[in-house]
Amino acid sequence: MTRTRTRLERGRNALGPALELVHTGRAPTRAVLTTELGVTRATAGAVAAELQTLGLITVDARPGAGGSQGRPSHRLSIAPDGPVALAAQVHADGFRAALVGLGGRIVATAPGCMTVDADPAQVLREVVRSGARLLRESGRRCVGAGLAVPSAVAEPDGTALNPLHLAWPPGAPVRDIFNRCLAEAGIDADGFCGNDINLAALAEHRHGAGRGAQHLLCVATGHRGVGGALVLDGRLHTGSAGLALEVGHLTVDPQGHPCHCGGRGCLDVETDPAALLAAAGREPDPDRSLLDQARDLLDAARTTDDPAPRAAARTVADRLGLGLAGLVNILNPDRIILGGLHRWLLDADAGRLRATVERHSLWGRSGSVPVLPCTLDHGSLVGAAELAWQPVLDDPLAAQPA
């Protein structure tokens, strides 16, 4: 005799898609979930109930929790005390660990030192220990760990090929080191790693300024250098080996400053925080973050009569606009988002930057590409957590502890 499958069994394949819809804010109610999944209301209810049983979401069935017309729909939200991912980021001025829940919500953070050791194992050991303390204090279950680094990361082996602004050796096996450090700290979770700007773009696409874009271009400055990323139909475009979109080495001034890559006048050295300080004739303070110093300089451009900061901001914005126009001509994105110093340059004079992109891009006059600021704080950390959450989003049942 053939057994009739339950609603949950019929909808079990929908658990992952359903969780992703709630995770990205695209299914705030059970009614929307039903429509997005293309299933019956009963099946959607069974799926939502199972995700709640797994401790991943909450289903609010109180009257008035849903829509205002017709029968109220159950409201779906991330479980406030649910599991977390351990996220870590290393950059030229230090490191930071965080716990990130579903929905891209940062639960806790812990900044690290201002000096990054030349031995990647030492740095990763410290950042993992910092994350382990956060886990102990929170009492949350850890589903996995993600690491963001300022380097192209080769796939599938997880090596940092060119950490140009760190003293790490080229080809450092950061994924293997990260996993060893997790095990040493007693964290029973898989570790993943990726380029910091790639991960920031992924986070913005799921939770920030990139939501809804089909072809999203992200360009951003970290504490040193410039990175870029492209998200196509919800997936990072990383190329055949994880090395795509090294936009920092797009030339914007052939007579410009020498670049670490061997060229001259690349975005990496013409539009990062050090470049802004140099354009204003300011010597960097070695005891402070370059990014903080660049932000102070932009504040001075708005609030003082000193012409040097204003001229420097215009110069760097024009270089950035020229580079973005070249990327528009090659990639034809439907949205550009800017992070770090580039976000602040956009905030300071959006009209000038957008006009430069339009003037130099082939398609600018026929339909300007929106250029928007990134909206997430610690986007690379949120993106690192997305790597750790992905197995859960793919299969919420398989990702549960034994």
N, C-alpha and C positions, 0 to 999 in steps of 0.2 A: 504494500500500500504506500502510495506517495504521500509524504507528510507535507501539509500546508505550511509554508514558511511564515514566520511572524513578520510583523511590520518592521521590527528592528533588523531582522535578517535580510529583508528586502532592501532596507536602507543602509546596511552596514558599509557598503562601498561609498556611501555618501558622507561618512563620518569625517574623513579628511577634508573634502571640499567644504563641508558645513563649518568645520572649525576654522578653516582659512577665511571664510566669509565673515565670521564673527571677529576673528583676529584682525582683519583689515578694516573693520567697521562697515562692511557692505551689507550686513544682515543684522540690523538693530532689533528686529522683531521676528517672531516665528512666521508671520505672514510673508515677510520679505524673504526669509529663508526658503519657504515653500516655493515661492516664485522663482528664486534664483537657482534652486536645485532642480526644478521641474518635476517635483514629486507631489504626492497627495499631502493634504494637511496632516493626516494621521501619521504618515511616514516621517514627515518633518518633525512632528511632535516626539516620535520615538527616538529619532536621531538626537534632537536637542536634549531629551531626558538622559540618553546614554552619555552624552558629553558632560552633562551635569554630574552624573554618577561617577565619572572619571575624575571629577574635581577640576575640570578645565573651564567650564562656563557656569553661569547661573541663569535660571529661567524664572522670571518674575511673573507670576500668574495673578497678581492682585488686580482688581478692577481699576481701570485707568492707567495701567502700566504701559499699554500699547497705544494704538491710534485713537483719534478722537471721534471718528465716524464709524458707524456700524459696530459689529462685535469687536471688543477690544482684543488686540493681539498680545500674546505673551512677549515681554521684552527680554532680549538676550544680551548678556554682558559677560565680560571676563570675570572669572572667579577671583575675588579680591585677595584671597589667601591661598591661591593656587601655586603650582610649581614655578620655578624660575630657571632661566639660563644664566650661567656665569659668562660675562662678557669682559674682554680685556683689550686695551689699546696701548700700543707703544708708539711714541713719536719722538721727535728730536729733543723735546724739552722734558721728557719724563714718561710716565705711564699712568693709567687709571684702570681700576677694576670696578665692575658694577654687577648688580643682579637685575635682570630684565624679565618681566613677566610677559604673558601673551598681550597682544595689543600694542607692543612696543613701549610698555610702561616701565620706566626705571624705578625699581623698588628701593635701591640703595647704591651709593657710590663711595669710592675711597680713592682719592688722588694719591699719586706716588711721588717719587723723588724727582728732582730737577736734572739729575745727571744720569744718563743712560750708559751702563757699562758696555764695554766692547765685546764682552762675552754674552751672546744671546741667552745662553742657559741661565746665567746669573740674573739677568733682567726678568726672564719669564718665570723663574723660580720665585722672585720677589712679588711679581704681580699676581701669580697664582696664590701665594700665601695670603696676600691682601684679600683676594676673592674668597678664599677659604674662611677667613675671619668673618666676612660678611655673611657667608652661608651659616656659620655656627650661630651668629647673633640673630639671624632671621628665623632659623629653624625650618626653612623651606626645603622642599625636595628639589634637587638639581637635575634637569633633563639633559644637559649637555653644556659644552663650553665653546665659545668662539673668540678668535683673536684677530684684531685688525693691526696691520703693520704698514709702514710707509714704504712699500716696495711692491713691484710686480711679483706675484706669487705663481710659480709654475705649477700647473696641474698635470697629472694627478698626485705628484709626490709632495707638494706643499713646501717647496723651497723658496726662500726669499732671494730672488736673483740679483736685485740691485738696490739694496737699502742705502741709497746715495747719501742720505742725511743722518745716517747712523754709522758708527764705527764697526758695524758687524761685517764679517767677511762675506763676499758675494757667494750665493748658493747655500746659505745657512739653512739646514733642514728644520725650519721653525715648527712645522706641524708635529714632527716626531718629538722635538724637544718639549713642545707644549704638552703633548700627551704624557711624556715622562714626568713632567712637573706636576700634572694633575694627579697621577698615580702616587707620587711621593707625598702629596698633600692629603691623600686619602679620599680624593674626589673620584667616585666611580662613575665616570661620564666620558663620552667621546669628545675629543677636541677637534675643532676645525679652524682654518685660518684663511684670510683673504686680504687683498689690498684695501687700505682704509677708505679710499674714495669710492671704490666699487661698492663697499659695504654701506657707506653713507647714502649712495644713490639707491641701493636696494631698500634701505629703511625709508627714505623719502618717498619712494614709489608706493610703498605699502601703507605708510602712516603719515606722510607729510605733504610737501608742496608738489610732489610728483604723482599724486593719486589721479587715476583716470587717464594719464598720458599713455599713448601707444608706443611712441618713440621718444624716450626721455634722455636728454643729454644733461649730465651733471659735471660741472667744472668747479674745482674748489682748491683753496690753499689750506694746507695744514700749517704746522708751525714753521716748516721750511718746504720750499718747492710747490709744485702745482700738479694736481692729478685730475683725471677725468674718467667718466664711466658712461656707458650707454645701456639702458634697459629697454628691451624690445618685447612687447606683448607680455610684460610681467617677469621676464627673465633677463638676468645680466648677460650681456654679450661679452664674453671673455676671450673669444678667439679659439684657435685650435689647441692652445696649450696654456690658457689663462693669462695671456700677455697683451690682449687688445687694449686700445684706447690709452696709450701712453701720450696723452695730449700735451703733457708738460714739455715735450721735446718738439713741439711745433714752432718753427721759427717765425718771430714777429718783427725782428730787426736784425738783418744780416750783419750789421756793423756793431751789434750790441755786445753785452758781456759774455765772456767765455762760459760755457755750460759744462756741467759734469759729464755730459754724454759725448763731449768732443766737438760739438757745434758751437754756434754763437747766437745770442739773441733769442733763445728759446723762452717760451712762456714761463718755464720753471725758474729762470733767473731774472726775468723782466717784470713779473707781476706777483711775486710772492712778498711776504712781509719785509724781508731784507731789501728787496728792490725798492719798496716804497720808502724805507728809511734812507736808502742811498740817494733816491731822487730828490729827497728833501734836504740832503746834505747832513744827515744826522748819523752819528756814530752809535751803533747798537750797544746797549748796556748788557754785558755778559751775564749779569746776575738776574736778568728778567727775561721772561718769555718774549720772543720776537713778535708773536701774534698780539700780545698785550701792548707792546710798544707801538705796533702799527695801528691798533685801535685808538690809542691815545693821540697819535698823530692825526688821524682822521677827525677826532673830536676837536683838536686844535684848529683844523681847517675850517670847521664850522663856527667856532666860538672866539677866535682871536683874529687880529689884523695881520698876523704874520703871513706874507704871501707864499712862503716856501711850502708849507703843508698843502695849500690849495693847488699850487702848481704841480706838486708831486702827485696828488690824487688825480688830477686831470691827465697827467702823463701816463700813469699806470692804467687808468681806466681806458684810455685810447689804445694802449697796447693790448689790453684784454679784449676790447671790442674787435680789434683786427683779428685776433686769434679766433674768437667765437665766430666771426663771419666765415673764416676758412672752414671751420668745422661744420657750419650750417651748409656750406656749398658741398661738402663731402657726404655728410650724414643725413641731411634733410630731416632733422628732428621736428616733432610737433610741440615741444616745450624744452626750454633750457632752465635749469636751476643752478644757482650759484651759492657756494658755501665759503665759510671762513672770511678772509679779507675780501674776497670777491663779492660776497654778500654785502659787506659794509660799503664797498665802493658803489654798488647798485643803490643802496639806501641813501648814499650821499648825493648822488646825481644820476638818477635812473634815466632821465631824458637823454643825457649825453651818451651814456653807455649804449642804450638801445638804438640811438641814432647812428652811432658808429657801426654797430652790427648791421643795421639796415643798409647803410650807405655802401658797405663793402661786400654784402652777400648778394648772390645772383637773384634770389627769390624775395629779397627784402621788400621791394616796391610792390610786389603782387600779393603779399600777405605776410606781415611781419610775424616772426616766431616769438611767442611770449617768452620773456626773460624774467624769472621770478627768483626771489630769495629762498634758500632752504629755510625750513621752519622748525626743524628738530634741534633740540639741544643734545649734544653728544651723539650725533647721527651715526658716526662710525661704530660706537659702542652698541647702539640699537641694531645696526646692521650685523655686527659680529654675533649678537644674540639670535638674529634671524637664521644664521647658519646652524646654530644649535637647535633652534625650534623646528627646522625644516623636517627632520625625520618624524616629529610628532604630528606636524601638519600633513605629512604624507600618509601616515597610518597611526592614528591615536591609540589604537588597541595594542599594536606591536610595541609602541614606545612606553607602555606601562611597566612598572617594576614587576619582577617575577613574584 
